[in-house]
Amino acid sequence: MENIKHCGVIVRRPQDIWEGTRTILGLAVHNYYGYLFLLNVEVEITDELQENLDWLKEMECDCFSDIEANERYGFKHMPLEKLARELKKMDLIIPFGDRNNTFDGEKI
């Protein structure tokens, strides 16, 4: 991974947000630029998740979401088209979660 500097984690299910934040924190600790992308997911905050989000902010990891309500937790709101442009800047993209699960009620 010597040529990889910018890593993005895509989270599409509410139950994966906490683990996604932990993944970004792990990357940041190893000197990668970490970015969290929430797609169609509204944050349900817990103390543990808030602690992770505080750490992400402290480690200068950017968090993006296509849902405006997530701004109250420090996410930068962007429409999907702009999020797609941000994802193209990544050296590595990690789609997080169960790939065999559903997305908006449909199999993916």
KABEL-V548127 format. One line per field, one symbol per residue. psi: psi as a letter, one per 30 degrees, with the letter a starting at -180 (. if undefined). Layout:
psi=???
//
This chain:
psi=gfgkejkkkkkgkeffeeeeeeeeeeeeeghljkkkjkjhkkkjkleeeeeeeeeeeeghkkklkgjeffefggkkkkleeeeeeeeffkfkkjjkajfgaljhgkk.
//
